[in-house]
Amino acid sequence: MPSTIARITGVDTFDIRFPTSRELDGSDAMNPDPDYSAAYVVLRTDAADGHEGHGFTFTIGRGNDVQVAAIRSLRHHVVGRPVDELCADPGSLNRDLIGDSQLRWLGPEKGVMHMAIGAVVNAAWDLAAKRAEKPLWRLLADAEPEWLVSQVDFRYIADALTPERALELLRAGRAGADGRTADLLARGYPGYTTSPGWLGYSDDKLSRLAREAVADGFTQIKLKVGADLDDDIRRCRTARRVIGPDIRMAIDANQRWNVGEAVEWTRALAEFDPYWVEEPTSPDDVLGHAAIRRAVGPVKVATGEHVQNRIVFKQLLQAGAIDILQIDAARVGGVNENLAILLLAAEFGVPVCPHAGGVGLCELVQHLSMFDYVALSGTTEDRVIEYVDHLHDHFIDPVVVRDGHYTAPTAPGFSATMRAESLAEFTFPDGAFWVRDRAGQHDPHTNGAAA
């Protein structure tokens, strides 16, 4: 008799690119012309419910094809897996992918291969949440602490966080969870916006968008800095004049500086009362971040969007190198590794303010912060999720922000599913948009907004 066990039957990949560089959306001191892109993956199944798992990792254009190829290379680890077993234990896939004895040589646990693993693992969690008929944040928040601990790889971090201590944190985090869930559904999770602050924007556009951000209920904005100090002084002065003294303003150097430069530049901007300085130097430089933090207080130091794994986060925390930890849903090895990082942050008492400045990142990372609030840290104090108002209309379940707060998703899954028409339009190089673009049939200023 043929098997009745539902299995993963296919791993489809897509190179999705949006021409955001044409309006300088996303521009910063290190990345002046980004085309927001997604190396996108769909896990197909033969299950009767018809559910699929969707995931992706974020890039900014060239090289997205390399990231897609890395995801495609993991296909043999995924196809044929029983769907029920995968959804009951997504950590099994995470362990198998990270533990591949030959793939590990390409990392281990860093770079293109690790991001590919994260995309596939996130797709598995999307599938699990859909089958459980819950948004991912609720799937995690409702889970037993023992099961959550089983999903975490404690290798290399047990000197800072043991499974036993993680279990204590998660058990303590359940106290009052029902009330926080009700609060989250009623009020949402606080956000901040980077939309006014892209480096390529004019002062007039910066002023207009900053004014709109305050009117929309945001209590924090962020400006990109690091290319020219005189320009940064002028832009920070402009923004502070518009938003007033009571709105927080963060600055983000996107790794542009050496340690000494970071200290001097941050001190030069201190008169504008920046709340934090983000990525002031290389994300791999743990001791450099620690030195900067000692020198620039009371300005806080934040980093994380390019931190490659839980081990570097552990070291940043152990060294007292950061005030704000910034997880990224698509940089490390997926939900499982982000659970480890959230637990590390809780152990060290450091607030988590996720990075979400890229296509689909707002959709994903809201789930992780909402789980953290409901079932781990139990607070939103000094915690905000980044928000950028770009490209959400390409997703089936896009983020909704009201009065400066992320509305809690209620649709099952990880909010990762892109619209079929967007995949057809923006797949590179043969999607309809790119074909028309090569033929000169587009407004040269279009940035990929859905029609």
C-alpha positions as CSV (number, residue, x, y, z in Angstrom):
1,M,0.0,0.0,0.0
2,P,1.2,3.5,-0.7
3,S,2.3,5.5,2.3
4,T,-0.3,7.9,3.8
5,I,2.4,9.9,5.7
6,A,2.4,13.5,4.4
7,R,5.9,14.6,3.4
8,I,7.8,17.6,2.1
9,T,7.7,17.1,-1.6
10,G,9.5,20.2,-3.0
11,V,11.7,23.2,-2.1
12,D,11.0,26.1,-4.6
13,T,13.3,29.1,-4.6
14,F,13.0,32.6,-6.0
15,D,15.3,35.5,-6.5
16,I,13.1,38.4,-5.7
17,R,14.4,42.0,-6.2
18,F,12.8,45.4,-5.8
19,P,14.4,48.5,-7.4
20,T,14.4,50.6,-4.2
21,S,17.7,52.2,-5.1
22,R,15.9,54.5,-7.5
23,E,14.3,56.5,-4.7
24,L,17.3,55.9,-2.3
25,D,15.0,54.0,0.0
26,G,17.2,52.1,2.4
27,S,20.3,54.2,1.7
28,D,23.0,54.5,4.4
29,A,26.7,55.3,4.7
30,M,27.8,51.8,3.8
31,N,25.0,50.9,1.4
32,P,24.2,53.9,-0.7
33,D,22.1,52.2,-3.4
34,P,20.3,49.1,-2.1
35,D,17.8,47.1,-4.1
36,Y,15.8,45.4,-1.4
37,S,15.7,41.7,-2.2
38,A,14.6,38.4,-0.8
39,A,16.1,34.9,-1.4
40,Y,12.7,33.2,-1.0
41,V,11.8,29.6,-0.4
42,V,8.6,27.6,-0.4
43,L,8.3,24.2,1.2
44,R,5.7,22.2,-0.7
45,T,3.9,19.2,0.8
46,D,1.4,16.6,-0.1
47,A,-0.6,17.1,3.1
48,A,-4.3,17.1,2.7
49,D,-4.5,20.5,4.3
50,G,-2.6,22.1,1.5
51,H,-0.4,24.2,3.7
52,E,3.1,25.3,2.6
53,G,6.0,26.8,4.5
54,H,7.3,30.1,3.4
55,G,10.6,31.7,4.3
56,F,13.3,34.0,3.1
57,T,16.5,35.9,3.9
58,F,17.1,39.5,3.1
59,T,19.8,40.9,0.8
60,I,20.2,44.3,-1.0
61,G,20.5,43.2,-4.6
62,R,23.7,41.8,-6.2
63,G,24.5,38.4,-4.7
64,N,20.9,37.5,-4.1
65,D,21.3,34.8,-6.7
66,V,24.2,33.3,-4.6
67,Q,21.9,33.3,-1.5
68,V,19.2,31.5,-3.5
69,A,21.7,28.9,-4.7
70,A,22.7,28.3,-1.1
71,I,19.1,27.7,-0.1
72,R,18.6,25.4,-3.1
73,S,21.6,23.3,-2.0
74,L,19.8,22.3,1.2
75,R,17.0,20.7,-0.7
76,H,18.2,17.1,-0.1
77,H,17.9,17.6,3.7
78,V,14.3,18.7,3.4
79,V,12.5,16.8,0.7
80,G,11.0,13.6,2.0
81,R,10.7,14.7,5.6
82,P,7.4,13.7,7.3
83,V,5.4,16.9,7.8
84,D,4.0,15.9,11.2
85,E,7.5,15.1,12.6
86,L,9.0,18.3,11.2
87,C,6.2,20.5,12.7
88,A,6.4,18.7,16.0
89,D,10.2,19.4,16.2
90,P,11.5,22.1,13.9
91,G,14.7,21.9,15.9
92,S,15.4,18.5,14.2
93,L,15.8,20.3,10.9
94,N,17.8,23.0,12.4
95,R,20.2,20.5,14.0
96,D,20.5,18.5,10.8
97,L,21.3,21.5,8.6
98,I,23.8,23.1,11.0
99,G,25.3,19.7,11.7
100,D,26.0,18.7,8.1
101,S,29.6,17.6,8.3
102,Q,30.5,19.0,4.9
103,L,28.4,22.2,4.9
104,R,29.9,23.2,8.2
105,W,33.2,23.9,6.4
106,L,31.5,26.8,4.7
107,G,30.9,28.5,8.1
108,P,30.5,27.2,10.5
109,E,27.3,29.0,11.5
110,K,28.0,32.2,9.7
111,G,27.7,33.8,6.3
112,V,25.6,32.9,3.2
113,M,25.2,29.2,4.2
114,H,23.9,30.1,7.7
115,M,21.5,32.6,6.3
116,A,20.2,29.9,3.9
117,I,19.7,27.6,6.8
118,G,17.8,30.4,8.6
119,A,15.5,30.8,5.6
120,V,14.6,27.1,5.4
121,V,14.2,26.8,9.2
122,N,11.9,29.8,9.2
123,A,9.8,28.2,6.4
124,A,9.5,25.1,8.6
125,W,8.2,27.2,11.5
126,D,5.8,29.0,9.2
127,L,4.4,25.6,8.1
128,A,4.2,24.5,11.8
129,A,2.3,27.6,12.8
130,K,-0.1,27.3,9.9
131,R,-0.8,23.7,10.7
132,A,-1.4,24.6,14.4
133,E,-3.7,27.4,13.2
134,K,-1.8,30.0,15.2
135,P,0.3,33.0,14.4
136,L,3.9,32.1,15.2
137,W,4.2,34.4,18.3
138,R,1.2,32.6,19.8
139,L,2.6,29.1,18.9
140,L,5.8,30.0,20.8
141,A,4.0,31.7,23.7
142,D,1.6,28.8,24.2
143,A,4.3,26.2,24.1
144,E,5.6,24.4,27.1
145,P,8.9,25.7,28.4
146,E,10.4,22.2,28.2
147,W,9.6,22.0,24.5
148,L,11.0,25.5,23.9
149,V,14.3,24.5,25.6
150,S,14.4,21.4,23.4
151,Q,14.4,23.7,20.4
152,V,17.6,25.6,21.5
153,D,21.1,24.7,20.6
154,F,23.2,25.4,23.8
155,R,26.5,24.4,22.2
156,Y,29.0,27.2,22.7
157,I,26.7,29.2,24.9
158,A,26.4,27.0,28.0
159,D,29.1,29.0,29.8
160,A,26.6,31.9,29.8
161,L,23.2,30.1,29.7
162,T,22.5,26.5,30.6
163,P,19.4,24.6,29.6
164,E,18.4,24.5,33.3
165,R,18.6,28.3,33.6
166,A,16.7,28.8,30.3
167,L,14.0,26.6,31.7
168,E,13.8,28.7,34.8
169,L,13.5,31.9,32.7
170,L,10.7,30.4,30.5
171,R,8.8,29.1,33.5
172,A,9.0,32.5,35.2
173,G,8.0,34.2,31.9
174,R,4.7,32.4,31.9
175,A,3.5,34.2,35.0
176,G,0.9,36.8,33.8
177,A,1.1,35.7,30.2
178,D,-2.6,35.7,29.7
179,G,-2.9,39.3,30.8
180,R,0.0,40.3,28.5
181,T,-1.6,38.5,25.6
182,A,-4.8,40.5,26.1
183,D,-2.8,43.7,26.3
184,L,-0.8,42.9,23.2
185,L,-4.0,42.1,21.2
186,A,-5.6,45.4,22.5
187,R,-2.6,47.8,22.2
188,G,0.0,46.2,20.1
189,Y,3.8,46.3,20.5
190,P,5.7,49.7,20.4
191,G,7.6,50.5,17.2
192,Y,10.0,53.1,16.0
193,T,10.5,54.3,12.4
194,T,13.6,54.6,10.2
195,S,11.6,55.8,7.2
196,P,12.5,59.5,7.6
197,G,16.2,58.9,8.1
198,W,17.7,57.3,4.9
199,L,20.9,59.0,4.1
200,G,20.0,59.8,0.5
201,Y,16.9,61.8,1.5
202,S,16.9,65.6,1.2
203,D,16.4,67.7,4.4
204,D,13.0,68.6,3.2
205,K,12.0,65.0,2.8
206,L,13.6,64.2,6.2
207,S,11.6,67.0,7.8
208,R,8.3,66.0,6.2
209,L,8.6,62.3,7.1
210,A,9.8,63.0,10.7
211,R,6.8,65.3,11.2
212,E,4.5,62.6,9.9
213,A,6.1,59.9,12.1
214,V,5.4,62.0,15.2
215,A,1.8,62.6,14.0
216,D,1.5,58.8,13.5
217,G,2.3,58.1,17.1
218,F,5.9,57.1,16.9
219,T,7.9,58.1,20.0
220,Q,11.3,57.3,18.4
221,I,12.8,57.8,14.9
222,K,16.2,56.8,13.6
223,L,18.7,58.6,11.3
224,K,21.4,57.1,9.2
225,V,24.8,58.8,9.8
226,G,28.5,58.2,9.0
227,A,29.2,59.5,5.6
228,D,30.0,63.2,6.4
229,L,30.1,64.8,9.8
230,D,28.9,68.2,8.8
231,D,26.0,66.7,6.9
232,D,25.1,64.6,10.0
233,I,25.2,67.6,12.3
234,R,22.9,69.5,9.9
235,R,20.5,66.5,9.5
236,C,20.4,65.8,13.3
237,R,19.7,69.4,14.0
238,T,16.9,69.5,11.4
239,A,15.3,66.3,12.8
240,R,15.6,67.4,16.4
241,R,14.0,70.8,15.6
242,V,11.1,69.0,13.9
243,I,10.4,66.3,16.4
244,G,11.1,68.3,19.6
245,P,13.0,67.3,22.7
246,D,10.7,64.5,23.9
247,I,10.8,62.1,21.0
248,R,13.8,59.7,21.0
249,M,16.2,59.9,18.1
250,A,18.6,57.1,17.4
251,I,21.5,57.2,15.0
252,D,22.9,54.4,12.8
253,A,26.4,54.3,11.3
254,N,26.0,50.9,9.6
255,Q,29.5,49.8,10.6
256,R,31.1,52.8,8.9
257,W,33.7,53.7,11.6
258,N,36.8,52.6,13.3
259,V,36.6,52.6,17.1
260,G,38.2,56.0,17.5
261,E,36.1,57.5,14.8
262,A,33.0,56.1,16.4
263,V,33.8,57.8,19.7
264,E,34.6,61.1,18.2
265,W,31.7,61.2,15.8
266,T,29.2,60.1,18.4
267,R,30.5,62.8,20.8
268,A,30.1,65.4,18.0
269,L,26.4,64.4,17.7
270,A,25.8,64.2,21.4
271,E,24.3,67.7,21.5
272,F,21.2,66.3,19.7
273,D,20.6,63.8,22.4
274,P,20.8,60.5,20.4
275,Y,19.2,57.7,22.3
276,W,21.5,55.1,20.9
277,V,24.3,54.8,18.3
278,E,23.8,51.7,16.2
279,E,26.5,49.5,14.5
280,P,29.2,52.0,15.3
281,T,31.9,49.6,14.0
282,S,32.3,46.1,12.7
283,P,29.7,43.7,14.1
284,D,32.5,41.2,14.8
285,D,34.5,43.6,17.0
286,V,33.2,42.7,20.5
287,L,36.0,44.6,22.3
288,G,35.6,47.6,20.0
289,H,31.9,47.9,20.9
290,A,32.9,47.6,24.6
291,A,35.4,50.4,24.2
292,I,32.9,52.6,22.4
293,R,30.2,52.0,25.0
294,R,32.6,53.0,27.8
295,A,33.5,56.2,25.9
296,V,30.1,57.6,24.6
297,G,27.7,57.2,27.5
298,P,25.0,58.2,28.2
299,V,24.4,57.5,24.5
300,K,23.6,53.8,24.4
301,V,25.3,51.3,22.0
302,A,23.1,49.0,19.9
303,T,24.1,46.3,17.4
304,G,22.9,42.9,16.1
305,E,21.5,43.0,12.6
306,H,24.8,41.7,11.1
307,V,25.9,39.6,14.1
308,Q,26.2,36.2,12.6
309,N,25.3,33.8,15.4
310,R,24.4,33.3,19.1
311,I,28.0,32.9,20.1
312,V,29.0,36.5,19.1
313,F,25.8,37.7,20.8
314,K,26.9,35.8,23.9
315,Q,30.3,37.5,23.8
316,L,28.8,41.0,23.3
317,L,26.7,40.4,26.4
318,Q,29.5,38.9,28.5
319,A,31.8,41.8,27.6
320,G,29.2,44.5,28.5
321,A,29.6,45.8,25.0
322,I,26.0,46.7,24.2
323,D,23.0,48.4,25.8
324,I,20.5,47.3,23.2
325,L,20.5,43.9,21.5
326,Q,19.1,43.9,17.9
327,I,18.0,40.5,16.7
328,D,17.3,40.0,13.0
329,A,14.8,37.3,11.9
330,A,16.8,36.4,8.7
331,R,20.5,36.8,9.6
332,V,21.1,33.9,12.0
333,G,19.9,30.3,11.8
334,G,16.2,30.9,12.0
335,V,13.7,30.9,14.9
336,N,15.6,28.3,16.9
337,E,18.7,30.4,17.1
338,N,16.8,33.6,17.8
339,L,15.2,31.8,20.7
340,A,18.7,31.2,22.1
341,I,19.5,34.9,21.6
342,L,16.3,36.1,23.3
343,L,17.1,33.8,26.2
344,L,20.6,35.2,26.4
345,A,19.3,38.8,26.4
346,A,16.8,37.9,29.2
347,E,19.6,36.3,31.3
348,F,21.8,39.4,31.0
349,G,18.8,41.9,31.4
350,V,19.5,43.6,28.1
351,P,16.5,45.0,26.1
352,V,15.9,43.6,22.6
353,C,15.0,46.1,19.9
354,P,14.9,44.2,16.6
355,H,16.3,45.2,13.3
356,A,13.6,45.3,10.6
357,G,14.9,47.6,7.9
358,G,14.4,45.3,4.9
359,V,11.8,43.6,2.7
360,G,9.7,41.3,4.9
361,L,11.7,41.8,8.1
362,C,9.0,43.7,9.9
363,E,6.6,40.9,9.1
364,L,8.9,38.3,10.6
365,V,10.5,39.8,13.6
366,Q,7.3,41.2,15.2
367,H,6.5,37.6,16.1
368,L,9.7,37.1,18.0
369,S,9.3,40.3,20.0
370,M,5.7,39.5,20.8
371,F,6.7,36.1,22.1
372,D,9.4,37.6,24.2
373,Y,6.9,40.1,25.7
374,V,4.2,37.5,26.5
375,A,6.3,34.5,27.6
376,L,9.8,35.5,28.4
377,S,10.9,39.1,29.4
378,G,7.3,40.1,30.2
379,T,7.9,43.8,29.4
380,T,8.0,46.3,26.6
381,E,9.9,48.9,28.6
382,D,12.7,50.4,26.5
383,R,11.8,47.9,23.8
384,V,10.7,48.9,20.3
385,I,10.6,47.1,16.9
386,E,12.0,49.0,13.9
387,Y,9.5,49.9,11.2
388,V,10.0,51.0,7.6
389,D,7.1,51.8,5.4
390,H,8.3,49.9,2.3
391,L,7.1,46.9,0.4
392,H,4.5,45.5,2.9
393,D,1.9,45.3,0.2
394,H,3.7,42.3,-1.4
395,F,2.7,40.1,1.6
396,I,-0.5,38.2,2.2
397,D,-0.4,39.2,5.9
398,P,1.4,42.5,6.0
399,V,2.3,44.3,9.2
400,V,-0.3,46.8,10.5
401,V,1.0,49.7,12.6
402,R,-1.4,52.0,14.5
403,D,-0.5,54.8,16.7
404,G,3.1,53.8,16.6
405,H,2.4,50.2,17.6
406,Y,2.6,46.9,15.7
407,T,-0.8,45.3,15.7
408,A,-0.5,41.6,16.8
409,P,-0.9,39.3,13.9
410,T,-3.8,36.9,14.1
411,A,-3.5,34.9,10.9
412,P,-1.8,31.5,11.2
413,G,1.9,31.3,10.2
414,F,5.0,33.5,10.3
415,S,3.6,36.3,8.1
416,A,6.1,35.3,5.5
417,T,3.9,34.4,2.5
418,M,4.4,36.8,-0.5
419,R,1.7,37.3,-3.0
420,A,1.9,35.1,-6.1
421,E,1.6,38.1,-8.3
422,S,4.6,39.8,-6.6
423,L,6.7,36.7,-7.1
424,A,5.7,36.7,-10.8
425,E,6.4,40.4,-11.2
426,F,9.7,40.8,-9.3
427,T,11.5,37.5,-9.8
428,F,14.9,38.5,-11.2
429,P,15.8,38.6,-14.1
430,D,12.8,37.2,-15.9
431,G,9.9,38.5,-13.9
432,A,7.4,40.8,-15.6
433,F,8.8,44.0,-14.0
434,W,12.4,43.3,-14.9
435,V,11.5,42.3,-18.5
436,R,9.6,45.6,-19.0
437,D,12.4,47.5,-17.3
438,R,15.0,46.2,-19.7
439,A,12.8,47.3,-22.5
440,G,12.6,50.8,-21.1
441,Q,8.9,50.5,-20.3
442,H,9.0,51.8,-16.7
443,D,9.0,55.1,-14.9
444,P,12.7,55.3,-13.9
445,H,11.7,56.4,-10.4
446,T,9.6,53.4,-9.5
447,N,10.7,51.6,-6.4
448,G,8.8,48.4,-6.5
449,A,5.5,49.4,-4.9
450,A,2.7,47.1,-5.9
451,A,0.3,48.4,-8.5
